[in-house]
Amino acid sequence: MEDVTPFECVPNFSEGRDESKIRRIADAARMVPGVAVLDVEWNADHNRCVITLVGEGEGLVDAVMGMMAVATALIDLTHHTGEHPRMGATDVVPFVPLGGATVEQAVRLAERLGDRVWKELGIPVYFYGSAARRPERVDLPAVRKGGFEGIREEIGKNPDRAPDVGEPRVHPTAGAVAIGARPVLIAFNAYLTTPDVGIAKKIAKAVRSRDGGLAEVRALGFEIKERNRAQVSMNLTDYRKTPIHRALEQVRREAERFGVGVEESEIVGVVPEDALLDAAEFYLQLNRFDRSTILERKVRAVSSDAPGAESLASFSARLAARTATPGGGSASAAAGALGAALGEMVLSYSILPAAPDAELVSVRQECTTARADFLRGIEEDARAYDLVRAARRSLKERPGDPALKDAYVAAVRTAARVPLETARRAHAIAHRLHAVQPHTKAALASDIVTALALLRAATDGALENVAINLVDLKSAGDAIGPIETEVARLRLAV
């Protein structure tokens, strides 16, 4: 069955000097429906380009195959030179799961691509990262060791260099390719105030994880002739363990030992929004910054309140992701929206245009209003819990600060209030629908039963979220008696 969850794919090609060739490679992906080219980056000194795609399942595999076919025709590694290590015309192809996609699904895509690459292009394939079939091939540098020339020499002689897919021989001009699955990676470069590549290499050795440096950091030192500068080129393979600002500060400290500094830095390809916000919080010392106050995030949140602003597939992918929000409270609000919408449909068919029943018309309008409220509640619940997490972190850093304690209690109160509103509204709409059920069309009996079931689920789920927050409020010494009473009443009514 084809994967229909989203993935990022970031193929790297050994061409960074001929823009027309790079454009032809990228255009091969643009021709595939359902695949978007997000970014194209290239560097003449590295003689390499990085193209970022996003798409679903087999379409993404088709797009990469098209790009690789073009690259194989255009790039001849026997005449290729550049600062960056490379083993193939298409050097490396990582699949990165997004949203509700899993690493296991990304591995399956990598394997499907690998089989096709050998069968259709005659290029041997090495799997790396989470797709590696040998433990020593998890790390990409180990797979690429020796580059095109070294692999060409050893592939048929050394069993340890045999490919995972294909015969033990490189493609005469396109070499071999590493295909894998991995989390989001940030390609981050720091330019030094010196052209001395020896210093860059020493700094790279000090910061990379394999030599005792920072966790999840790969680094190399390069000479960038066109800028007359040395560069520390880094791959941050898990920016949550080593964020951008920490990598940059470590490079700065190491550079000071040699009497040089960092002139500027750059990000190659796309980068997660939160990674940049982490850096902003660090340098601006925003120790209690609430990211929900960012203008663009507020605009996105307001936009997502509109019916149809986010597809069910997209929301369910966010719900399935290994993130704290959205969670059960948002899911309860979504169930309420579906129940109210289904109630609207039943009532619309049941109201006679020639002689509309006033009560049915009134209940339908209540369903319409409730549906909009539930949709707002989806994001409100997520934002409320994000505020609780931020307040909890701040209080943990300064447990004796009374202002921070008050802020934490206020955040938890909001986190309890939002699902309580969902429960109240879901119960009220269910009560109204149940009352008019005998007056609806018999042919729609299953639809109104489904609507009532969804609204009950919304009520039950929201009340559980309220109860969880009441535990925290009680621990903080806040008065929760009235809310407990209402929760008990609603549970009994359901």
C-alpha positions in Angstrom: 0.0 0.0 0.0 1.4 3.4 -0.9 2.4 5.8 1.9 0.2 8.9 2.0 2.0 10.6 4.8 4.4 13.5 4.2 8.2 13.2 3.9 11.0 15.5 3.2 13.8 14.3 0.9 17.1 16.1 0.5 19.1 14.6 -2.4 22.7 16.0 -2.8 24.2 16.1 -6.3 27.8 16.6 -7.2 27.3 19.7 -9.3 27.6 23.2 -7.9 29.0 25.3 -10.8 26.7 24.9 -13.8 23.4 26.5 -13.0 21.7 25.1 -16.1 22.5 21.5 -15.1 21.3 22.2 -11.6 18.0 23.6 -13.0 17.5 20.5 -15.2 18.0 18.2 -12.2 15.5 20.2 -10.1 13.0 20.4 -12.9 12.8 16.6 -13.1 11.1 16.7 -9.6 8.9 19.6 -10.5 7.2 17.5 -13.2 5.9 15.0 -10.6 2.4 15.7 -9.3 2.2 16.0 -5.5 5.9 16.8 -5.1 7.1 20.3 -4.3 10.7 21.6 -4.6 11.2 23.7 -1.5 14.8 24.9 -1.9 17.8 24.6 -4.2 21.2 25.5 -2.9 24.6 25.2 -4.6 28.2 26.0 -3.9 31.0 26.3 -6.5 33.9 25.5 -4.1 32.1 22.4 -2.8 30.9 21.7 -6.4 27.7 20.4 -4.9 24.0 21.2 -4.8 21.4 20.4 -2.2 17.7 20.2 -3.3 14.9 19.9 -0.8 11.7 18.2 -1.7 8.5 17.4 0.1 5.9 14.9 -1.0 4.1 11.6 -0.3 5.0 8.0 -0.9 5.7 6.7 -4.3 5.4 10.1 -5.9 8.5 11.2 -4.0 10.4 8.1 -5.1 9.4 8.9 -8.7 10.7 12.5 -8.3 14.1 11.4 -7.0 14.4 8.7 -9.7 13.8 11.4 -12.3 16.4 13.7 -10.8 18.9 10.9 -10.5 18.4 9.9 -14.1 19.2 13.5 -15.2 22.2 13.7 -12.8 23.6 10.5 -14.1 23.4 11.8 -17.7 24.9 15.2 -16.9 27.6 14.5 -14.2 30.9 12.7 -14.9 32.8 12.1 -11.6 36.0 11.2 -13.5 36.2 14.9 -14.3 34.7 16.2 -11.1 36.6 18.2 -8.4 35.4 19.9 -5.3 36.0 20.5 -1.6 33.2 18.3 -0.4 33.6 14.5 -0.2 31.5 12.6 -2.7 30.9 9.1 -3.8 28.4 9.6 -6.6 26.8 12.0 -9.1 23.8 11.7 -6.8 25.8 11.5 -3.6 23.3 11.0 -0.8 19.5 10.7 -0.7 18.0 11.0 2.8 14.2 10.5 3.5 13.0 12.5 6.5 9.6 11.7 8.1 7.3 14.7 8.8 4.1 15.1 10.7 2.6 11.6 11.4 5.1 9.8 9.1 7.4 7.3 10.8 11.1 6.4 10.4 10.0 2.9 9.4 8.0 4.3 6.5 11.0 6.4 5.5 13.2 3.3 5.5 10.7 1.6 3.2 10.9 4.5 0.8 14.7 4.4 0.9 14.6 0.6 0.1 12.1 1.1 -2.8 14.3 3.8 -4.3 17.4 1.7 -3.8 16.0 -1.2 -5.7 14.9 1.0 -8.6 18.3 2.9 -8.8 20.2 -0.4 -9.4 17.6 -1.8 -11.8 17.0 1.3 -13.8 20.3 3.2 -13.6 22.9 0.5 -12.7 24.2 2.5 -9.8 25.1 0.4 -6.7 23.4 1.5 -3.4 24.6 1.7 0.2 21.9 2.2 2.9 22.8 4.4 5.8 21.2 6.0 8.9 18.1 4.3 10.1 18.0 2.3 6.8 21.5 0.8 7.3 21.8 -2.9 7.0 25.2 -3.1 8.7 25.9 -1.3 12.0 29.1 0.3 10.6 27.0 2.0 7.9 24.8 4.0 10.1 27.1 7.0 9.8 27.3 8.5 6.4 31.1 9.4 6.6 31.9 5.7 7.1 29.9 4.8 4.0 31.5 7.5 1.9 35.0 6.9 3.1 37.5 7.2 0.3 35.1 8.9 -2.0 34.4 7.9 -5.6 38.0 6.9 -6.3 38.5 4.9 -3.2 35.2 3.0 -3.5 35.9 2.3 -7.2 39.2 0.7 -6.2 37.9 -1.4 -3.3 34.3 -2.3 -4.1 35.2 -5.5 -6.0 38.0 -6.5 -3.7 37.0 -5.8 -0.1 33.8 -7.5 1.1 33.3 -4.8 3.6 32.8 -2.3 0.7 30.3 -4.4 -1.1 27.0 -2.5 -1.8 23.7 -3.3 -0.2 22.0 -3.4 -3.6 23.6 -4.2 -6.9 26.8 -5.7 -8.1 30.2 -4.8 -6.6 31.1 -2.3 -9.3 30.6 1.4 -9.5 28.8 3.1 -12.3 31.7 4.3 -14.6 30.7 8.0 -14.4 28.0 8.2 -11.7 29.8 6.2 -9.0 27.6 4.9 -6.1 24.9 6.4 -3.9 24.1 6.4 -0.2 20.3 6.3 0.4 18.9 6.5 4.0 16.4 7.6 6.5 17.1 10.1 9.2 15.5 12.9 11.4 15.6 16.5 10.4 19.2 17.7 9.8 20.5 21.3 9.7 23.4 22.1 7.4 25.2 25.0 9.2 28.4 26.6 8.1 30.6 29.1 9.9 33.1 31.3 8.0 36.3 32.3 9.8 38.2 35.5 9.6 41.1 33.7 8.1 41.8 31.7 4.9 43.8 29.2 6.9 42.0 25.9 6.3 44.3 24.2 8.8 42.6 26.2 11.6 39.2 25.3 10.2 40.1 21.6 10.3 41.3 21.8 13.9 38.1 23.6 15.0 36.0 21.0 13.1 37.8 18.2 14.9 37.2 19.9 18.3 33.4 20.4 17.8 32.4 17.1 16.0 30.9 14.4 18.1 33.1 11.5 16.9 36.2 13.2 18.3 34.6 14.1 21.7 32.9 17.3 20.7 29.3 18.2 20.6 26.5 15.6 20.5 25.1 14.9 17.0 27.5 17.2 15.2 29.5 16.3 12.1 32.1 18.8 11.0 34.8 19.4 8.4 37.1 22.2 7.6 37.2 23.6 4.0 38.9 26.4 2.1 36.4 28.6 0.3 38.6 30.1 -2.4 35.9 32.4 -3.9 35.6 34.2 -0.6 39.3 33.8 0.6 38.0 32.3 3.8 38.2 29.0 5.7 34.9 27.4 6.6 33.8 25.1 9.4 31.0 23.1 7.7 28.6 21.3 10.1 25.7 18.9 10.0 23.6 19.1 13.1 21.9 15.7 13.0 19.7 16.4 16.1 19.3 20.2 16.7 17.5 19.4 20.0 20.6 17.9 21.4 23.0 20.5 20.0 21.1 23.6 18.8 22.5 26.0 16.3 23.6 28.6 18.8 25.5 26.1 20.9 27.4 24.9 17.8 28.2 28.5 16.8 29.4 29.4 20.3 31.7 26.4 20.5 33.2 27.3 17.1 33.8 30.8 18.4 35.5 29.6 21.5 37.8 27.3 19.5 38.5 30.0 17.0 39.7 32.4 19.8 42.4 29.9 20.6 44.0 30.6 17.2 43.4 34.4 17.3 40.6 34.3 14.8 36.8 34.9 14.9 33.6 34.0 13.1 32.9 36.4 10.3 29.4 35.1 9.4 27.4 31.9 9.3 24.9 30.4 6.9 22.3 27.7 6.7 22.2 25.5 3.7 18.7 24.3 2.7 15.6 24.5 4.9 15.6 24.8 8.7 12.9 24.1 11.3 11.3 27.3 12.6 11.9 26.2 16.2 15.6 25.9 15.6 15.8 29.6 14.8 13.6 30.5 17.7 15.9 28.5 20.0 18.8 30.7 18.8 16.8 33.9 19.2 15.8 33.0 22.7 19.4 32.3 23.6 21.0 35.5 22.1 18.2 37.8 23.3 18.1 36.1 26.7 14.3 35.5 26.4 14.1 33.1 29.3 10.4 33.2 29.6 9.4 33.8 26.0 6.0 32.6 24.8 6.3 31.5 21.2 2.6 31.8 20.7 3.0 35.6 20.8 4.8 35.5 17.5 2.7 37.5 15.0 2.9 34.9 12.2 2.0 32.1 14.6 -1.0 34.0 15.8 -2.1 34.7 12.2 -1.7 31.0 11.4 -3.7 30.1 14.5 -6.5 32.5 13.5 -6.5 31.2 10.0 -6.7 27.6 11.2 -9.9 28.5 13.1 -11.8 28.9 9.8 -13.7 25.8 8.7 -11.7 23.9 6.0 -8.5 25.8 6.8 -6.7 22.6 7.7 -7.5 19.2 6.1 -8.5 16.3 8.3 -5.4 14.4 7.1 -3.1 17.3 8.1 -4.7 17.6 11.6 -4.6 13.9 12.2 -1.0 13.8 11.2 -0.2 16.6 13.7 -2.3 14.6 16.3 -0.3 11.5 15.6 3.1 13.2 15.8 5.3 12.6 18.9 4.6 16.1 20.2 2.7 17.3 23.3 0.3 19.4 21.3 -2.2 19.0 19.8 -3.5 16.3 22.2 -6.7 14.9 23.7 -8.3 18.3 24.3 -7.9 19.3 20.7 -9.1 15.9 19.6 -12.2 16.3 21.8 -12.9 19.7 20.2 -12.5 18.2 16.8 -15.0 15.4 17.7 -17.4 18.1 18.8 -17.0 20.0 15.5 -17.8 16.8 13.6 -20.8 16.0 15.7 -22.2 19.5 15.4 -21.6 19.5 11.6 -23.4 16.2 11.2 -26.3 17.6 13.3 -26.5 20.5 11.0 -26.8 18.2 8.0 -29.6 16.2 9.5 -31.5 19.3 10.5 -31.0 20.8 7.1 -32.7 17.8 5.4 -35.4 17.7 8.1 -36.5 21.3 7.9 -39.3 21.7 5.4 -38.7 24.8 3.2 -42.4 25.5 2.8 -43.2 25.2 6.5 -39.9 25.4 8.5 -40.2 24.2 12.1 -38.9 27.0 14.3 -37.3 24.7 16.9 -35.4 22.7 14.2 -34.2 26.0 12.7 -33.1 27.2 16.1 -31.1 24.0 16.9 -29.5 24.1 13.4 -28.2 27.6 14.1 -26.9 26.5 17.5 -25.1 23.6 15.8 -23.5 26.1 13.3 -22.3 28.4 16.0 -21.0 25.5 18.1 -19.1 24.1 15.1 -17.2 27.4 14.8 -16.5 27.4 18.6 -15.2 23.8 18.5 -12.9 24.6 15.6 -11.4 27.5 17.6 -11.1 25.2 20.6 -8.8 22.8 18.7 -6.0 25.4 18.6 -7.0 27.1 21.8 -6.4 23.9 23.7 -3.0 23.4 22.1 -2.0 26.9 22.9 -3.2 26.6 26.5 -1.1 23.6 27.2 2.0 25.2 25.5 1.6 28.1 28.0 1.5 25.6 30.9 4.7 23.9 29.7 6.5 27.3 29.3 5.3 28.4 32.7 6.4 25.1 34.3 9.9 25.5 32.8 10.3 29.0 34.2 9.1 28.0 37.6 11.5 25.1 37.6 14.4 27.5 37.0 13.3 29.9 39.7 11.0 27.9 42.1 10.9 30.6 44.7 9.6 33.4 42.5 6.0 34.1 43.5 5.2 35.9 40.2 6.2 32.8 38.3 4.1 30.6 40.5 1.1 32.9 39.9 1.8 32.7 36.1 1.9 29.0 36.3 -1.4 28.7 38.2 -3.0 31.1 35.7 -1.8 29.0 32.8 -3.2 25.8 34.3 -6.5 27.5 35.0 -6.7 28.4 31.3 -5.7 24.9 30.4 -8.7 23.6 32.5 -11.1 26.3 31.3 -10.7 25.5 27.5 -11.7 21.8 27.6 -14.4 22.7 30.2 -16.0 25.0 27.6 -15.7 22.2 25.0 -17.5 19.8 27.4 -20.2 22.3 28.2 -20.9 23.1 24.6 -20.8 19.5 23.5 -23.2 18.4 26.2 -25.6 21.3 25.4 -25.7 20.6 21.7 -26.2 16.9 22.3 -29.1 17.7 24.6 -30.7 19.9 22.0 -30.2 17.4 19.2 -31.6 14.5 21.3 -34.7 16.6 22.1 -35.5 17.2 18.4 -34.4 13.7 17.2 -38.0 12.4 16.9 -38.8 15.2 14.5 -35.9 14.5 12.1 -36.1 12.3 9.0 -36.2 8.6 9.6 -33.8 8.0 6.7 -31.1 10.0 8.7 -31.5 8.1 11.9 -27.9 6.7 11.7 -26.5 10.2 11.1 -28.0 11.7 14.2 -27.0 8.7 16.3 -23.4 9.2 15.0 -23.6 13.0 15.8 -24.7 12.3 19.3 -22.0 9.7 19.8 -19.3 12.2 18.6 -20.7 14.8 21.0 -20.6 12.4 23.9 -17.0 11.5 23.0 -16.2 15.2 22.9 -17.7 15.7 26.3 -16.0 12.7 27.9 -12.6 13.5 26.5 -12.8 17.2 27.4 -13.8 16.3 31.0 -10.8 14.0 31.3 -8.5 16.9 30.2 -10.2 19.2 32.8 -9.6 16.5 35.5 -5.9 16.3 34.7 -5.4 20.0 35.1 -7.4 20.1 38.3 -4.8 17.8 39.9 -2.1 20.4 39.1 -4.3 23.2 40.4 -5.0 21.3 43.6 -1.3 20.7 44.1 -0.6 24.4 43.7 -3.2 25.2 46.4 -5.8 26.7 44.1 -9.5 26.4 44.9 -11.1 23.9 42.5 -14.3 23.0 44.3 -16.7 24.8 41.9 -15.1 23.2 38.8 -15.1 19.7 40.4 -18.8 20.1 41.0 -19.5 21.1 37.4 -17.3 18.2 36.1 -19.3 15.8 38.3 -22.6 17.2 37.1 -21.6 16.9 33.4 -20.3 13.4 33.9 -23.6 12.4 35.5 -25.6 14.0 32.8 -23.7 12.2 30.0 
